[in-house]
Amino acid sequence: MLLDPFHSLDPAQGVKVLPRYLAGPGPVDLRTAWPIPGDQGWRQHQLEEDTAYAVSPCLRLWTRFVSEPETRGQGTWTIGGNRAPFEPTTWQVTFDATTPVELLGAVHAALFDLYMEDLRSDQDRLFDDTTAPQEAYVPLLARGWSHDVQTDGMQTFLAPERLGGVRHCYDTRGFDGPIWRAWGGYPSEPHWRARFSLGAPTPLVAALTASLISTEPVHRTVKDIPLHTRDHLHVATAAAPQRPVAQPPPSPKPGRTR
């Protein structure tokens, strides 16, 4: 086993690390998780310390956070879309509360961008999106993630160290589960999970995958970084700027890898 790169640092020391999907959730900051401009009419409410929600002016989009410390995922972040106000949910995206907050922020930013795009046009990409699924997974391949296609209609993409993954159901006939899944940590016991139902706009998935492979480090305190992923993180601390941030993995060779 590799040495803990944080063993000589104080637990309260702030560090910047990559990859994002192994960095731990970070602070629960609604401004980071929900980067929605306050002047666009979205109503945000925090009912109590561990519960918050936001609703779009059209009442067709909503997002909420519910903390459940005693559960495995410690709570849930949920995004929902209703084709018409107060109708049943058309599509839904869920994240464990342990999901890195930067990933949440990327997906919510994409949600707001789609919302604004629909306002400025006669399109309704929030509910009739035609974006090809390749937009979400081709960037993973370009960063060295492996690709495994199964005959049951599933394809799986794994990070180079195999501690992060994205799974896509490309054949939805008779399938009623999440069309996209993502996770960080060991596949058998991931530290966080995300699920996108049928109908969830592909640009939201693409925003997640782009954030997964981003080379911009995220800020954490040493004590908040999961123990079981530490030896797979690259560190760039404020106290040691001369240490280079890890570069992305090389592009894969032509052809499918497993």
N, C-alpha and C positions, 0 to 999 in steps of 0.2 A: 504493500500500500504506500502511496506517495505521502510525503510529509505535508502536514497542514500548513498552507502558506500564511496562515494567520497566527501561528503559535507564538510569535514574538510580539504581537500587537496587543494593546490594551483592549478589553472587550468593548469599551465605549469609543474606541477609535473609529473615525469615519474613513471608509475606503470606497474606491470606485472599482467595479468588477464587471467582468464578462465571463460567460454569456449570460444574458438577462434571465433566461428561463431557469437558471440554477441559483439565482441570487437571493431567493426568498421574497416574501410579499412587499417588504418595505413598509413605511408608515401608512396607515389608512387615512389618506388625505383626499377629501372629495374634490379639491381643486385640481389634483393630479389625475384622479380616476375619471372625473367628469369635466373635461376641458371645454365646457359649453359657455360661450359669452353670456354675461348676465343681462345684456340689453336685447336679447332675442325673444323674450317672452316665455322662456322655459321656467316653470315653477319648481323650485327646489325646496324640500322640506326635510328637516331632521327631527323626527318624532321624539327620539331619545338618543342616548349616547351610541347605541348599537344598531340603530335603524334609520335609514334615510331613503328618500325617493325623489325623482324628478319626472315631470310630465311636460311634453311638448305643447305648444299653443293649440295645435290641431287636435289634441287629445288622442292621437293615434299611436304615439310612441311613449314609452315609459321605461324607466330604469330604477332599480332599487338595490339597496344593500341591507342584508339582515345578518347580524352576527349570531353565531351559535357555537360558542367556545367548546362545548362538550362534544360536538360532532367531529368526524374525521377531517372534513374540509374547513371547519371552524366558521361556517356560515356560507352565504351565497350572494354573489352579485348577479343580477338578472336584468336582461334587456328584453323588452317585449314590443311587438308590433301588432296593432289591430287595424284591419283594413278600414274600418269605420269606428268612430268613437263608441265606447261601451260595448262593442261586439266582442265575441270570444277572441282570444289571442290567435293571430294568424301564424306567427313564427316567434321563436324564443331563443335567446342565447344565455347560457349560464356559465359562471366561473366560480370555482371554489374561492373562499375568502383568502386562501393562501397564494393565490395567483399574484405574480409581480405586478405592482400597481402601474408600472409603465406600459404593460401589455393592455391593461384595462383602459388606460388613457388613450392608447392608439385606436382601439376599437370604438370607443365613444366619440373620438374626434372624427372617425370615418362615418359614424352614424349621423353626426351633426352635419358633415359635409353633404351627405346624401339628402338629408332633410332640406338643406338650403338649395341644393341643386334642383330638387323637385319643386320648390317654391318658385324658382326662376324660370321654370319650363313647364311644358304640358306632359312631362314624363311622370312616372310613379315607380322609380327604381326601388323604392323601399319595399314594394310588394310585387313588382313585375320585372325584377332585375334579370337581365340576359347575359351578364358577365360570365365568360367561360371559366370553369374551375381552374384551368391552367394558370390563370392570373394569380391564384393563391399559392400554387405549389411549385411552379417553375423556379421562382427565386430560391426555394430551398435546395433544389438540385444544383443550382449555380454556386451554392455555398458548401457543397460537399455532402449534403444529406443523402442517405441511401434511399432506394425506391424498390418496394416489393409489391407486385401486383398479384392478387389472388383471384381464383376463378369464382369465388362467392360474391364478387361485386365490390370487394374492398381493395384499396391500395394504401400502403403505409410508408411514411417517410420518417426516417430516424436520423437524429443528429450524429455527427461523427463519433462522439463518445458514447452514443446510444442512451443518453440520459434525458432526451427530449424527443417528442414525436408528434406527428400529425397523421390522422387517419381519415380517409375520405371514402364515402360510399358512392361509387360511380354508377351503380345500377340500383335504382331506388324502387324497382318494381316489387311490391309486396313488403317493402321495408318500412317500418314505422319508428325506427330509432333515430338518434342524431346523425345527420348527414356528414358532419365534420366533428372530429374530436381532436383535442390537443392536450399535451401533458408535459410536465417537467419532473425529472427524477426517474427512479427506476420504474419501468413499465408495470411491474407487479405491485408496486406500492408508490404511486406517484405523489409528489409533494403538492401538486396542484393539477386541476383538470378543467378543461373548457369544452362546452358542447354547443353545437349549432344545429337547430332543428331544420327540417325541410322548409324551404321558403325563405330562410334567412339570407339576406343579400350577400353575394360573394365578396363584394368590396370590404365587408366587415371581416371576413376570414382573411382576405389579402392583407388587411391592416394588421391583423394578429401575426401572420407569418412574417411580414416585413419587420415587425418589432422583435420577433424571436431572433432574427439573424442580424439585427442592427449591430453595428460596431461602435455605437456610442455607449460608453460604460454607464452603469447606474450606481447611485450612491446608497451605501448601506453602512450600518455600524457592524462591527465584527460580531457582536453577540446576536445579531438578528439573521446571520447567514446560516442556513441549514448545515448541520455537521456532516451529513452524508454526501454533500456535493462540494465541500470545500476544496478537496484535492483536484477538482476539475475546473476550478475558477482561475482566471487570470486577473492579477491585481495591479492596479495603478493608484497609489495613494498620494494624497496631497503632500505628505512628508517625504515622499521619494519620487519626485516627478521624472527622475532620470530613468525609471523603469518603464519600458515601452508597453503600451497597451497591446494585447495580443491581436494579431491580424487574423482575418477570417480564413477558414480552411480553404485549400486550393480547390478549384473547380473539378468535378469528377471527370473521369475519362469517358469518352463516348460509350453509349450502351448502358443498360440497366445494371445497377449494383444491388447487392443484398446485404 
